[in-house]
Amino acid sequence: MRKTATNKDAIRRQNLSALLTKVHLYGTVSRSALGEDLNLSKTAIADLVSDLESRSLIERIGNEQSGSAGRPSQLVRPNPKLHVVVVNPEIDAINIAIVNFANEIVTKQIIEIKDVYSVQRCIAIVSEHLSELSREGYSKTLRGMVLALPGAIDDQTKELIDAPSLGWRNMRTAELFQQAFDLRVWEINNARAATVSEMLFGAAKSTRNAICLFSGVGGIGGGIVVNQQILEGAHGLAGEIGKMRMLPTALQKGPTFGELMHRQDIVAALGRSRLHDDELDALIVSNTEVKVHEVIDEQTDVLIAALETLRDLFDPEVIVLGGYLGSLVKARTNHILGTLNSTSLKERGVDFLVPRAAELLDMVLVGAAQKAWEGLLKDPTLISEGSLA
């Protein structure tokens, strides 16, 4: 950290960034723990904490006795009064949430929609919701808005290339929202957002290499963590796991992983037209009907083939599976793990596969919010002292 700094101001910004990032990720943490992590003196930590507190980025909340003797260490946490709006449009609903700097979902609304909707209609629905939030006083503490989109986004052109479940293609979605709301707007693929959550706060937090697979009503998505960095590729398009070709033939391209995995097939086999992930999760695990298990078995075999490929390409410590993919793992854990180990160069234990079902939406929302905090964490001096008081 100090080798790249050229002057005292640069060193200070780097130290402020390092401390704020630790607090943001840890939540409540003591100043003594921060000193140990950053290898800085008590005086330096106290000075940095005071600086960040004056910018309303962190707050002091009490003391912690770290041992049987000595003075207690002061506790600090991220300022929970700094907010961002996260909008997650899906095929059957628009999810709108307020997420604070302490990575807490303050409020969340799921607006169910039964038919195809345009980006303009989405903007109108979000606008109506933001009007309510303004009356509640959130407008003064908003850092901006993040769109968690079910589609591929080109990081270079800032264009949503394709969100097939929504029918949105070749559009600058963030720019449209920014014009409508006069707010800074960021965008991120929703599966990438969930991967960010898993890497920073979830099952992949203590690992260096992980694969995250997520499924929803719009299809299959995912993310790949290599050496504690999310693989992005040249244009931010890496990790499109649902597009992996499966079962190729000599005459034509085989279907993709996403094309072979149909959540709705299981929903229909259960005799329903639509189900939330937590409902589907419970029914997959508990159902005893033969026709349902036939569909589960077919999709489990496809899932195993995809997991074998990903395992051998990236050698992850864990594979996190969200949505109904997590439900399949719960229902067929022994079969899936046993088959994987029968074809693996190294045997994996029961902790190799981590199913996530009902928590998926919250992971998307919290992970998406990180887009709004990236610049602030890198340079906390972007917020002047007393400006948020």
matplotlib code that plots the C-alpha trace (Angstrom):
import matplotlib.pyplot as plt

x = [0.0, 2.8, 5.1, 2.8, 2.1, 4.0, 3.1, 1.5, -2.0, -1.9, -0.8, -3.6, -6.2, -5.0, -5.1, -8.6, -9.7, -8.2, -9.9, -13.2, -13.2, -12.5, -15.4, -17.8, -17.1, -16.8, -19.7, -19.1, -15.4, -13.1, -10.3, -7.8, -8.7, -8.4, -5.0, -3.9, -5.3, -3.8, -0.6, -1.2, -0.6, -3.5, -2.9, -3.1, -6.3, -7.9, -7.0, -8.4, -11.6, -12.2, -11.7, -14.2, -16.6, -16.5, -17.5, -20.4, -19.1, -18.7, -19.9, -18.8, -21.2, -19.5, -16.6, -15.4, -13.2, -10.7, -9.0, -9.1, -6.9, -6.3, -8.6, -11.6, -11.3, -13.8, -16.2, -17.1, -19.5, -20.5, -23.0, -26.4, -27.9, -26.2, -28.4, -28.7, -31.8, -31.5, -33.8, -34.0, -36.4, -37.3, -39.7, -42.5, -41.7, -39.8, -37.9, -37.1, -35.0, -33.2, -29.8, -27.6, -23.8, -23.9, -25.1, -28.6, -31.8, -33.7, -36.9, -37.9, -40.9, -41.7, -44.1, -45.5, -46.2, -48.0, -47.1, -44.1, -43.2, -41.0, -38.1, -40.3, -43.0, -40.3, -39.1, -42.7, -43.2, -39.9, -40.7, -43.9, -42.1, -39.3, -42.0, -43.1, -39.5, -38.9, -41.8, -40.2, -37.0, -34.7, -34.0, -31.5, -29.3, -29.4, -26.0, -27.7, -29.4, -28.1, -29.8, -29.4, -30.3, -31.0, -28.8, -25.3, -23.8, -20.8, -18.6, -16.9, -19.9, -22.2, -24.8, -27.3, -26.6, -29.5, -31.9, -33.9, -36.4, -37.4, -37.0, -34.7, -31.8, -29.1, -30.0, -28.2, -30.4, -28.5, -28.5, -32.3, -32.8, -30.3, -32.2, -35.5, -34.4, -31.5, -29.5, -26.2, -27.1, -24.9, -25.8, -24.6, -25.7, -27.9, -26.0, -22.7, -24.3, -25.2, -21.6, -20.3, -22.5, -21.3, -17.6, -17.8, -20.4, -21.5, -20.4, -17.3, -16.1, -13.2, -12.2, -9.9, -11.6, -15.3, -18.1, -21.5, -24.5, -27.9, -31.3, -34.5, -37.6, -35.4, -32.8, -29.3, -26.5, -23.4, -20.0, -16.5, -14.1, -10.4, -7.9, -10.5, -11.3, -14.5, -13.6, -14.8, -13.1, -12.3, -15.8, -17.3, -19.1, -17.3, -19.3, -22.2, -22.4, -25.9, -24.5, -22.2, -22.9, -24.0, -24.3, -22.8, -23.4, -21.5, -24.3, -25.3, -24.5, -25.9, -28.3, -26.9, -26.9, -29.5, -31.7, -31.7, -32.5, -36.2, -37.4, -40.9, -40.9, -40.6, -43.2, -45.6, -45.0, -45.9, -49.3, -48.5, -48.3, -45.8, -43.9, -41.4, -38.0, -38.6, -41.9, -40.3, -37.4, -39.8, -41.8, -38.8, -37.4, -40.7, -42.6, -43.1, -44.9, -43.2, -43.7, -42.1, -39.1, -38.7, -38.3, -35.9, -33.8, -33.5, -32.4, -30.1, -28.2, -27.8, -26.6, -24.0, -22.6, -22.2, -20.7, -18.1, -17.0, -16.8, -15.0, -12.3, -11.8, -11.5, -10.8, -13.0, -13.0, -16.8, -19.7, -22.6, -25.9, -28.8, -32.5, -33.9, -30.4, -29.8, -33.1, -32.0, -28.8, -30.7, -33.0, -30.1, -27.0, -25.6, -26.2, -24.7, -21.7, -21.1, -21.2, -18.8, -16.3, -16.5, -15.2, -12.9, -9.1, -9.7, -12.5, -14.6, -16.5, -20.1, -19.1, -18.1, -21.7, -23.5, -27.2, -28.9, -32.6, -34.8, -31.9, -31.1, -33.0, -31.4, -28.0, -28.7, -29.8, -26.9, -24.3, -25.7, -25.4, -21.7, -21.5, -22.5, -19.9, -16.9, -15.7, -16.4, -14.4, -11.5, -11.4, -13.4, -12.4, -15.0, -17.3, -16.2, -16.3, -19.7, -21.5, -23.8, -24.4]
y = [0.0, 2.5, 1.6, 3.1, 6.3, 9.4, 11.9, 12.2, 12.9, 9.8, 7.7, 9.2, 8.4, 4.9, 4.4, 5.9, 3.6, 0.5, 1.3, 2.2, -1.0, -3.1, -1.4, -1.7, -5.5, -6.4, -4.4, -3.6, -3.8, -2.5, 0.0, -2.4, -5.0, -2.5, -1.5, -5.2, -5.8, -2.6, -2.6, 1.0, 2.6, 3.4, 7.1, 6.6, 4.6, 7.1, 9.9, 8.0, 7.0, 10.7, 11.7, 9.2, 10.0, 13.7, 12.6, 10.6, 7.4, 5.5, 6.0, 5.0, 2.8, 1.8, -0.2, -3.7, -5.3, -7.4, -9.0, -9.2, -6.2, -2.9, -0.3, -1.4, -0.7, 1.6, 0.0, 1.5, 0.6, 1.8, 4.7, 3.0, 6.4, 6.3, 4.6, 3.4, 2.3, -1.1, -2.0, -5.7, -6.2, -9.8, -11.5, -11.8, -8.9, -5.7, -5.8, -2.4, -2.0, 0.5, -0.9, 1.0, 1.4, -1.3, -3.8, -4.0, -4.1, -1.3, -1.7, -4.1, -4.2, -6.9, -5.6, -8.6, -8.3, -10.9, -9.6, -8.4, -4.9, -2.2, -0.3, 2.8, 1.0, -0.1, 3.5, 4.6, 2.0, 2.8, 6.5, 6.0, 4.0, 6.6, 9.3, 7.4, 7.1, 10.8, 11.5, 9.2, 11.3, 8.9, 11.3, 13.3, 10.2, 8.5, 7.8, 6.8, 3.8, 0.4, -1.7, -5.5, -6.7, -10.3, -9.8, -9.3, -5.8, -4.6, -2.8, -0.8, 0.5, 0.6, -1.2, -3.9, -6.3, -8.7, -9.5, -12.2, -12.8, -9.1, -8.6, -5.7, -5.5, -3.2, -0.3, 2.0, 1.1, 3.0, 6.2, 6.0, 5.6, 8.4, 10.8, 9.9, 10.3, 12.7, 10.3, 8.6, 5.1, 2.0, -1.3, -4.9, -8.4, -9.9, -13.2, -11.2, -9.2, -12.4, -13.6, -10.4, -11.1, -14.6, -13.6, -10.7, -11.9, -15.4, -19.0, -18.0, -15.4, -17.4, -19.0, -17.9, -19.8, -20.5, -20.9, -19.4, -20.7, -19.1, -19.8, -17.9, -17.6, -15.8, -18.6, -19.6, -17.2, -17.3, -15.9, -17.3, -16.2, -16.8, -15.8, -13.7, -11.7, -12.1, -13.1, -10.3, -10.9, -8.2, -6.7, -7.7, -10.6, -13.6, -16.0, -16.6, -20.1, -20.6, -20.3, -23.4, -25.7, -29.2, -32.5, -31.2, -33.2, -33.3, -31.6, -28.8, -27.0, -28.7, -26.9, -24.7, -25.5, -22.8, -24.2, -27.6, -26.4, -25.4, -24.3, -24.1, -27.8, -28.7, -26.0, -27.5, -31.0, -29.9, -28.7, -25.0, -22.1, -20.1, -20.5, -18.4, -19.9, -20.7, -22.4, -24.4, -25.4, -26.9, -28.8, -30.3, -31.6, -33.0, -34.2, -37.9, -38.0, -40.1, -37.6, -34.8, -37.0, -37.9, -34.2, -33.7, -36.6, -35.3, -31.9, -33.3, -35.2, -32.0, -30.1, -32.8, -32.6, -28.8, -29.1, -31.6, -29.2, -26.2, -28.2, -29.4, -26.0, -23.9, -26.3, -24.3, -24.8, -24.5, -24.3, -22.2, -23.0, -20.5, -20.6, -23.9, -25.3, -25.2, -27.0, -29.8, -30.2, -30.5, -33.1, -35.1, -34.3, -37.9, -38.7, -35.4, -35.5, -39.2, -38.8, -35.8, -37.7, -40.7, -38.6, -36.2, -36.1, -35.2, -36.2, -33.5, -33.4, -32.5, -28.8, -28.6, -27.9, -25.1, -24.8, -21.4, -21.0, -18.6, -16.1, -15.5, -12.2, -10.6, -11.6, -10.0, -6.7, -6.4, -7.4, -4.9, -2.1, -2.6, -0.9, 2.3, 2.0, 1.1, 4.6, 5.8, 2.9, 3.6, 7.3, 8.4, 12.0, 12.2, 13.1, 16.3, 16.7, 17.6, 17.3, 14.5, 15.8]
z = [0.0, 0.9, -2.0, -4.6, -2.7, -3.9, -1.1, 2.3, 0.8, -1.3, 1.7, 3.8, 1.1, 0.8, 4.6, 4.7, 1.9, 3.6, 7.0, 5.5, 3.4, 6.4, 8.4, 5.4, 5.1, 8.7, 10.0, 13.7, 14.5, 17.2, 16.6, 18.0, 15.5, 12.7, 13.9, 13.9, 10.4, 8.9, 10.9, 12.0, 15.4, 17.8, 17.1, 13.4, 13.7, 16.0, 13.5, 10.5, 12.4, 13.3, 9.7, 8.4, 11.1, 10.1, 6.6, 8.1, 6.6, 9.9, 13.5, 17.0, 18.9, 22.1, 23.5, 23.6, 26.3, 24.3, 27.4, 31.1, 31.5, 29.8, 28.4, 26.3, 22.5, 20.8, 18.3, 15.0, 12.2, 8.7, 8.8, 8.2, 7.2, 3.8, 1.2, -2.3, -4.3, -6.0, -8.8, -9.9, -12.9, -13.5, -15.8, -13.2, -10.8, -10.2, -7.0, -5.4, -2.3, -0.2, 0.9, 3.4, 3.7, 6.5, 3.9, 5.4, 3.4, 5.0, 2.9, 0.1, -2.2, -4.7, -7.4, -9.3, -13.0, -15.1, -18.6, -20.6, -19.7, -21.4, -19.8, -19.9, -17.8, -15.4, -15.0, -14.3, -11.6, -10.0, -10.2, -8.3, -5.6, -5.3, -4.7, -1.6, -0.4, -0.9, 1.5, 4.0, 3.8, 2.0, -0.9, 1.2, 2.0, -1.4, -3.0, -6.3, -7.9, -9.0, -11.7, -11.2, -14.6, -15.9, -18.9, -20.4, -19.9, -21.9, -19.4, -22.2, -24.1, -21.0, -23.1, -22.0, -24.9, -24.1, -21.3, -23.0, -20.3, -20.4, -24.2, -23.6, -26.1, -27.2, -24.9, -22.5, -19.6, -16.9, -19.1, -19.5, -15.7, -15.0, -17.3, -15.7, -12.1, -12.1, -10.0, -10.5, -11.9, -12.0, -13.5, -12.9, -14.1, -11.4, -11.2, -10.9, -8.1, -6.2, -6.8, -5.2, -2.1, -1.8, -2.2, 0.3, 2.9, 2.0, 1.4, -0.7, 1.8, 3.2, -0.1, -2.9, -5.7, -6.1, -8.6, -8.1, -10.1, -9.8, -11.4, -11.5, -13.6, -16.2, -16.6, -15.5, -14.5, -12.5, -11.6, -11.2, -8.4, -9.2, -6.5, -4.7, -7.9, -9.9, -13.4, -15.7, -19.1, -21.7, -21.8, -18.4, -20.1, -18.4, -16.3, -18.7, -17.4, -18.8, -22.3, -22.0, -24.9, -23.8, -25.8, -29.1, -32.3, -35.6, -37.5, -35.2, -31.9, -28.9, -26.5, -23.8, -20.1, -19.6, -22.4, -20.8, -17.3, -17.2, -13.8, -15.1, -16.0, -12.3, -11.4, -14.0, -12.8, -9.3, -10.7, -10.3, -12.7, -10.6, -7.4, -5.4, -4.8, -1.1, -2.0, -4.8, -2.6, 0.0, -2.5, -4.4, -1.1, 0.2, -2.9, -3.4, -6.8, -9.5, -12.3, -10.3, -9.5, -13.2, -14.0, -11.1, -12.1, -15.7, -14.6, -12.0, -14.7, -16.7, -13.6, -12.9, -16.4, -16.0, -12.6, -13.8, -16.6, -14.2, -11.6, -14.0, -15.6, -12.4, -9.5, -7.1, -3.3, -3.3, -5.8, -4.5, -6.1, -5.7, -6.6, -7.7, -8.5, -4.8, -4.3, -6.7, -4.7, -1.4, -3.0, -4.6, -2.5, -2.2, -5.9, -7.2, -4.9, -5.4, -9.2, -9.1, -7.0, -9.3, -12.1, -10.2, -9.8, -6.2, -3.9, -2.4, 0.9, 1.7, 2.0, -1.7, -2.8, -1.0, -1.8, -1.6, -2.2, -0.4, 0.2, -3.4, -3.9, -0.9, -2.1, -5.5, -3.8, -1.4, -4.0, -6.5, -3.9, -3.8, -7.3, -5.6, -2.8, -5.0, -5.8, -2.2, -0.7, -3.1, -2.2, 0.9, 0.4, -2.4, 0.4, 2.1, 5.9, 7.2, 3.8, 5.0, 8.5]

ax = plt.figure().add_subplot(projection="3d")
ax.plot(x, y, z, "-o")
ax.set_aspect("equal")
plt.show()
